[in-house]
Structure formats: structure tokens, C-alpha cells
Amino acid sequence: MAEAGKADTKMAAKPQEKKASKPRIDCIDGCRFALVFPIVIAHFARFGTNNKTMLKLLTQENVLVGGFFVISGYVSAYTSTKLGERKAEDKKLANPELFFWQRVMAYYPLHFVVSAIFAPMFIQVERWYNTPWTMTAFRAFLNFSLLQAWFPAEAEIWNQPTWFLSALTFSNLTMPTFVLPQVAQLSKSGLQKLFAALTGISLLQKVSYSETSRFHSHFEHPVDGKVMYPLIWNLTRFHPFWALIEMTMGVAAVRHVMLDTEEDKKQPTTNPLWLFLLSYASLGLRLTQFDFNDAIIRGVLFVPIFTKFLTQIHRDALSANPAPITRFFGSKPMATLGSIAFPMFILHGPIGQIFYKKVLAKELWGGPMSTRFFPCYLMICLGLSHLTNEYFVKSKKVAAVAGKVASALAEWTEGMLRGCCRGIGVPALSEDFLSWIQLAANFGAEADAKAAAMPPAAKQEVKPVKVSKPRIDCIDGCRFALVFPIVIAHFARFGTSNITALKLLTQENVLVGGFFVISGYVSAYTSTKLGERKAEDKKLANPELFFWQRVMAYYPLHFVMSVIFAPMFIQVERWYNTPWTTTAFRAFLNFSMLQAWFPKEAEIWNQPTWFLSALTFSNLTMPTLVLPQVAQLSKNGLQKLFAALTGISLLQKVSYSETARFHSSKEHPVNGQATHPLIWNLTRFHPFWALIEMTMGIVAARHVMLDTEEDKKKKPTNPLWLFLAAYASLGLRLTRFDFNDAIIRGVLFVPLFTKFLTQMHRDALSADPAPITKFFGSKPMVTLGSIAFPMFILHGPIGQIFYKKVLAKKIWGGPMSTSFFPFYLCICVTLSHLTNEYFVKNKQVGAFAGKVAQVLGRWTEGMLRDRA
């Protein structure tokens, strides 16, 4: 929609290439109006009719808005990638900062002016509602900085529809370096796989929300606009990550058309009319017994079908005899209406508030306008949008000022986006599987964990010719320093009644971030080249095998523990009268490791295994999306990427904290009951945030691996101080600051712990390592570190046996006393050691897991690769 400002449409209309010029695709503009007009109606439809059937049909703006993100990506790729070639337009993307700011300045001027004009109205309304001035200032900041989409409680502040611009701005930030260059290099086969993957992720998120509340719209989104779980719903429809996915779907779709060969162009196209009608007919499901909610309709039906419609109308427009619908959307009247889509989208919110916002309309008109006025409201929107388009959006003076501002901002931010994530390389050979079997004994979650600790002579894999990777024993000890406090934390309230101790001990949600960092750190160390800006081609050549090897490093123990304790989990659910359908669904989530996607079910059965669920998604992205890209970065690029990832993580943590409360004592009391449990679960469990922290670990490891001889001569900071600083951040709960787990994890612990890992890594390679490095690398700590993974998996079910009220009552007459807690810890350590020795390290188990990984790798062969 931002490109609804027509900047891209004009660019698309002009020939850009000498070899293959890009034809003008007029019909896209008409498609914009077909989206925006129903959205304008929907936002205030309940003031235009009292008919419940009509309201059900008309109030589906959350479905239609997905089409705008698709169009934005579609046009962005059409104007910024080469026609008929698997390349981006180098000249357009050469200055990514300028590219980004030009996109932003295509829509920001109108947003700024409209916000400034209507600011007195927005502020006065907040005064009538007794909103604190601090909150008003915060909302003003979010509005003008376009950050509102990150905040579920504030996403619709002031001019409500402009959350779209907020989400779009983040998406545009990723386009010139992360999305467009990568997608442009894909073949048609790769594009189809990418589109299927994006659709699957989008669908998984929509099903996650729908299962959390209800799938049916009449329960979930009544026509009065009151939803069951407003914050979860806002995160579903507004969050910038989902906008990026839909925008990338548009990029993939147009690239598929742009790679059409002469033979493809001769193929008859499906009449776009049927796809257009089918996409809009999906809105009619609200009137049927299916009555799916907006999220399901948008993710499963509307967006995929509408995207297909765009590709077909694009192809049809290039044919000798376009269909009537193509000619209709490309006609001058529709192109004119399409040109006012952007100003209409921005203006209709404030205009609607004037006539229909109760507290304001009462002051102006004595109350909201009658239903008979609704057509007049629509005409006012159309008229003002036309005038705004003619005298502001199209104004050469405005465009000149916007261009100068974009250039100035690009100069000010020069270099901030460069050196990040350019180029995609999927290697071509496969890893020797025997080496993986030796690595399967390690925590958490990556098959290569022990590669950091094994001497090169003990490996059976092909040795690097130029540079061998030194042994880094101390990583294992760090694992135990994370897992043991987590084991204590999960059942700490049964071990002590001291409130101060509980505040300090129950911060497992902080510490678990360190595991994701370590997982990424070791994955990068074992899968990218030392001293070179390259990945290990042999290890990443077969991405499907790479992925399954990582999964089969931890899945066997998870599966066996789930099977052993399944009767206990099921019986507990029987005592709670849980429906069998829910039990079956939870069993599916547990064994498929999808639970982290579902905020209501993330801690079902063996609670800590949500970690494996989130890690599995992260591992899926490693061999093609993350490792090859990050490996190509210089030290400067790595620093920028780390800062960007930290910023995104922090923004999300602040978003949650502002939605609930910043202070732990109010938000996470020691009894474990969070103020907003579902939002909290999305903050700590969601796989996207795991991927960010894991990538931070990769970046950190790569920074050390690129150290020059000069760098190695510098004395590293004593890792002890960073270790103490990281763990000291947990003490903030005991101070007047009392920050919650989200803030401590994102702002302090994860960055400090990551820095500690890099400094300890460097220190381990020095001639005289510090005592803390020697300590974590000592044999006792390495041994304890080796049981971290089984201890992480086992302590949950063991703890339930002794402390889960309904179960412990049947077995022991009630939860065990506080004096038993040390024995519980000893039992966990002992059983973890036995499990590690006789299962995790078992060669037969490793060999069987290896064969399963190979079978799954062959079965899924090609799914993660782009085969031209």
C-alpha cells in the first residue's frame, strides 16, 4: 500500500532494461482500489447498517489488508529485479539506505501531514478519556516513528489504519539486502518452494491464534468489534513479521512471472476473473456453517488465491488479447481510482472518527451520525482523497522535498544496511555422516555441539586443508551453568518459601536465551570456515540432511521420554477432565514439536521441550537462509547485524513489557501466574525469537573466527567479568528497578552472555587462559555439561511426579516438602548421567538415529534446495 503512493507504479511503467524492457502493468492500480474501498467500508460499517448478515460480510478488513502487503512486495520486486534474469537491479539496490528511505518517503509525508493536522483531535479525545499525558506522548512517538505495529495494545492508536505503514516500514527495511537479492536469485522451482514455505508458516501462525481462541468468527469477532483475545489478535494481524512474510510472497509471485520463457508465454492463461471471484468469495464463508475467522480465511484462502490472481492478470495483461477483467482493472477510471487508494487509506480513519467516534461525534453532532449518512461519509472520503492525491501526493514540490529528505537520511545512515545478508549460496556436496554420529551426544540441540570440544585427531570427517579448528572445551561447561539454574527455577517454589530467594531463582526465562545463543554459536563454529568468509560447502551441500541430522541429535531422547511418560501426562489430563480431542491435539504437538507455535499449548506435557520446538524451526533455516548468508559477512557487517538483531529483540521485549507491565513483581509473581499469560508465552516461546537469538550466536562465533593475527595478539577481556555481569543482571529483580524477565533477557543477559562466549573463546586460544576459562574447560565441568541435554529433558517429568498437585496427591498424598528439594535435584542429576551414558552416547542409538536422518533426508530431498 505504501507503494500505493504510486512511486513504484510509475517506475514500473517505464522501460528499465536495454535487453528486456518491463511492460507497463496498469491493472495493478485498479486492484488496489478493489482492496481499499471494502476496507474503508468495513472500518465503520456498523454505523452504515444494522443488518447482521451484511455486517458479517462487510467487516473483514483484516482479510483484505493481506492483499496490500502482497501487492507491495509484487511491485517492489517488479521494479527492482531484472526481467528474464535471476538477478536484482544492481543499480537500484547498490545503495540500500537510499532504497529504503525512498520507499519510506513515498508514504511518510502524507502520514506526517495528516497526523499533524488531526493531532489536536486525537489528543483532545484522549483528554476526554482521561489518558495520562505520558501515554499520549508515547502514542505520539509511536505514531510519528511508525513503530505502533510492534505494540499490540497501541497498534491502532490515533489514525488506526496506519499500523499498516508501521509494518510495511519494517518490511521495506529488509528488502534491499535481505529479501530482494536473495529471492531474485531463485529459479522458478525455488520460488515455488519458497512460496509454499511462506504460506505454511503463515498458516501455522493463523492456526495457532485460532486454536488459542476459537476458529469461528461469530464467537471470536462479533460484529460489534469486540474480540475475545484482543492482544493476541493484534499480534496476529498487525505484527511486522507477518507483513514481511506476505510481502515476500508477493516478491516470489512476481519473480515467477518475470522468469517466464517464450514457451511459457505461449501457454494459455487462466481467466483472472475466476481467481478474483474465488478470492473474494472466501469472504462469504462467514455466512456459512464453516464461518471461519478472519485469520484462517486470510492465510488459507484469500492471500494465496489473490496472489495467484495477480500473477494471472499480469500474464494476461501481456497477452495479445487480455480478458475483460484485465482490461477493466487497467482502464483509465480504475487506474484513477487506484491512484487515490493510498490517500483514501490514510484519510478515512480520521474522517470516520469525526462522524462516528462516540465521544467526539457527541461534541460535534450530538452523537454518531445516522446510518443514512454513511453514503455521504464514503463520498467525502472519495472527494478528499482525490483532492489530496491531486494537490499533495502528485505535487512535484512535495516529491522534491521528500526526495531531498530521503537523500539526506540515506547519507546520515550510510553504511548501516550494507554488508548484511548479500548473496545466497547453497553448497553442493554432503557431510560425512559418520562424524555426526560422534556428535549426537551433546546438548541441545545441535548435532555439531561436540565438534567444538573434540580434538581434530578424533574426528572422522574431512579435515580442513588450510586451517584446523582448535578444540574449545569450555562451551560444554557453560551449558551446565545454564541448565542447573533452570532445573532449580522450574520447581523452586517447592524448595523454598523465601520470597527474595524465589525472585532470584525463578528466572529460567532469562537463562534459556543463553541456550539459543550457544546453539547458534556452535553451529556456526562447526559449519563455517575459520578465517574465511565462507560456509563449509561440504556440510551445507545437502541442507535436508543437515537439518535432519540436527533434529535427530535431540529427537530420539525427546521421543522416548514422551512415550515413557505419556501415560502419566494423559492420566493427569483425565483428572482435569480434559477432552480427548484436546489430549490428542497435545500429543500431536508434542511429538511433532510444534508446541512453541501455540501460546496456549506451549508447555503441554513435558514443559521444557518447547525449547526443542523453537529450535527445530531455527535449524530448518540454518543450512540455506542463515549460515551461508552470515558466513559471507565481514566483521563490520557482523557487528551491524548483531546490533540489528539486538534492536529487534529489544523492540519485541519492550512491546510485551509495555502491554503488560515492566516490573516483574507485578507481572510475574513468584507463583508463576503472569498478568498476560498468552502474550508472555508468545514473547518467550515463539520460534521467531529463538531464531533471532540463535543467529546472534552465529554472528558472535563468526566475529571470533575472522580474527586476524593482529587481533589474536590483543589481550581479551577477562571472561570472568562478563560472566558475572551477565548473571548479575538477574539481581535486578531484587532492586527498585525490578525489571521483568523479558527486559533482562533482551537488554542485558543475552548480549552480555554472548560477549562472554566470544571473550572466553578468544581466551581459550591464548597462551595463558584465565582461571574461569580453565574452569569451564575442566574435565568435571565438561562432564556436567554433557548431561545438560538429558537433564533439560528429564527434569520436567521428574518434577511433575513429586510436585504436580493432582499427581503427587495420588502418589505421596501431596507435593513433597521443601526439605525434599535437594533430593529432587540429586535424582535429576543422577538419572541424567545414566541417560547420557546409556542412551545419548549409545552407538546403536546414534547409528539408528543416523539412518533415520538419512532416510528423512532422502525423502525430503530437494525441498530446501533451489534446483534450477
C-alpha positions, 0 to 999 in steps of 0.5 A: 500500500505504501507503494500505493503512493504510486512511486513504484507504479510509475517506475514500473511503467517505464522501460528499465532494461536495454535487453528486456524492457518491463511492460507497463502493468496498469491493472495493478492500480485498479486492484488496489482500489478493489482492496481499499474501498471494502476496507474503508467500508468495513472500518465503520460499517456498523454505523452504515447498517444494522443488518447482521448478515451484511455486517458479517460480510462487510467487516473483514478488513483484516482479510483484505489488508493481506492483499496490500502487503502482497501487492507491495512486495509484487511491485517492489520486486517488479521494479527492482529485479531484472526481467528474464534474469535471476538477478536484482537491479544492481543499480537500484539496490547498490545503495540500500539506505537510499532504497529504503528511505525512498520507499519510506518517503513515498508514504511518510509525508502524507502520514506526517501531514495528516497526523499533524493536522488531526493531532489536536483531535486525537489528543483532545479525545484522549483528554476526554478519556482521561489518558495520562499525558505520558501515554499520549506522548508515547502514542505520539512517538509511536505514531510519528516513528511508525513503530505502533505495529510492534505494540499490540495494545497501541497498534491502532492508536490515533489514525488506526489504519496506519499500523499498516505503514508501521509494518510495511516500514519494517518490511521495506527495511529488509528488502534491499539486502535481505529479501530482494537479492536473495529471492531474485536469485531463485529459479522458478522451482525455488520460488515455488518452494519458497512460496509454499514455505511462506504460506505454511508458516503463515498458516501455522501462525493463523492456526495457532491464534485460532486454536488459542481462541476459537476458529469461528468468527461469530464467537471470536469477532462479533460484529460489534468489534469486540474480540475475545483475545484482543492482544493476541489478535493484534499480534496476529494481524498487525505484527511486522513479521507477518507483513514481511512474510506476505510481502515476500510472497508477493516478491516470489509471485512476481519473480515467477512471472518475470522468469517466464520463457517464450514457451511459457508465454505461449501457454494459455492463461487462466481467466483472472476473473475466476481467481478474483471471484474465488478470492473474494468469495472466501469472504462469504464463508462467514455466512456459512456453517464453516464461518471461519475467522478472519485469520484462517480465511486470510492465510488459507484462502484469500492471500494465496488465491489473490496472489495467484490472481495477480500473477494471472492478470499480469500474464494476461495483461501481456497477452495479445488479447487480455480478458475483460477483467484485465482490461477493466482493472487497467482502464483509465477510471480504475487506474484513477481510482487506484491512484487515490487508494493510498490517500483514501487509506490514510484519510478515512480513519480520521474522517470516520472518527469525526462522524462516528467516534462516540465521544467526539461525534457527541461534541460535534453532532450530538452523537454518531451520525445516522446510518443514512449518512454513511453514503455521504461519509464514503463520498467525502472520503472519495472527494478528499482523497482525490483532492489530496492525491491531486494537490499533495501526493502528485505535487512535484514540490512535495516529491522534491522535498521528500526526495531531498529528505530521503537523500539526506537520511540515506547519507546520515545512515550510510553504511548501516544496511550494507554488508548484511545478508548479500548473496545466497549460496547453497553448497553442493556436496554432503557431510560425512555422516559418520562424524555426526554420529560422534556428535549426537551426544551433546546438548541441545540441540545441535548435532555439531555441539561436540565438534567444538570440544573434540580434538581434530585427531578424533574426528572422522570427517574431512579435515580442513586443508588450510586451517584446523579448528582448535578444540574449545572445551569450555562451551560444554561447561557453560551449558551446565551453568545454564541448565542447573539454574533452570532445573532449580527455577522450574520447581523452586517454589517447592524448595523454598518459601523465601520470597527474595530467594524465589525472585532470584531463582525463578528466572529460567526465562532469562537463562534459556536465551543463553541456550539459543545463543550457544546453539547458534554459536556452535553451529556456526563454529562447526559449519563455517570456515575459520578465517574465511568468509565462507560456509563449509560447502561440504556440510551445507551441500545437502541442507535436508540432511543437515537439518535432519541430522540436527533434529535427530541429535535431540529427537530420539531422547525427546521421543522416548521420554514422551512415550515413557511418560505419556501415560502419566501426562494423559492420566493427569489430563483425565483428572482435569477432565480434559477432552480427548480431542484436546489430549490428542491435539497435545500429543500431536504437538508434542511429538511433532514439536510444534508446541512453541507455535501455540501460546496456549499449548506451549508447555503441554506435557513435558514443559521444557521441550518447547525449547526443542520446538523453537529450535527445530524451526531455527535449524530448518533455516540454518543450512540455506537462509542463515549460515551461508548468508552470515558466513559471507559477512565481514566483521563490520557487517557482523557487528551491524547485524548483531546490533540489528538483531539486538534492536529487534529483540529489544523492540519485541521485549519492550512491546510485551513489557509495555502491554503488560507491565515492566516490573516483574513483581507485578507481572510475574509473581513468584507463583508463576501466574503472569498478568498476560499469560498468552502474550508472555508465552508468545514473547518467550516461546515463539520460534521467531525469537529463538531464531533471532537469538540463535543467529546472534550466536552465529554472528558472535562465533563468526566475529571470533573466527575472522580474527586476524593475527593482529587481533589474536595478539590483543589481550581479551577481556577477562571472561570472568567479568562478563560472566558475572555481569551477565548473571548479575543482571538477574539481581535486578529483580531484587532492586527498585528497578525490578525489571521483568524477565523479558527486559533482562533477557533482551537488554542485558543477559543475552548480549552480555552472555554472548560477549562472554562466549566470544571473550572466553573463546578468544581466551581459550586460544591464548597462551595463558587462559584465565582461571574461569576459562580453565574452569569451564574447560575442566574435565568435571565441568565438561562432564556436567555439561554433557548431561545438560541435554538429558537433564533439560529433558528429564527434569520436567517429568521428574518434577511433575511426579513429586510436585504436580498437585493432582499427581503427587496427591495420588502418589505421596498424598501431596507435593513433597516438602521443601526439605525434599528439594535437594533430593529432587535435584540429586535424582535429576542429576543422577538419572541424567548421567545414566541417560547420557551414558546409556542412551545419548552416547549409545552407538546403536542409538546414534547409528539408528538415529543416523539412518533415520536422518538419512532416510528423512533426508532422502525423502525430503530431498530437494525441498530446501534446495533451489534446483534450477 
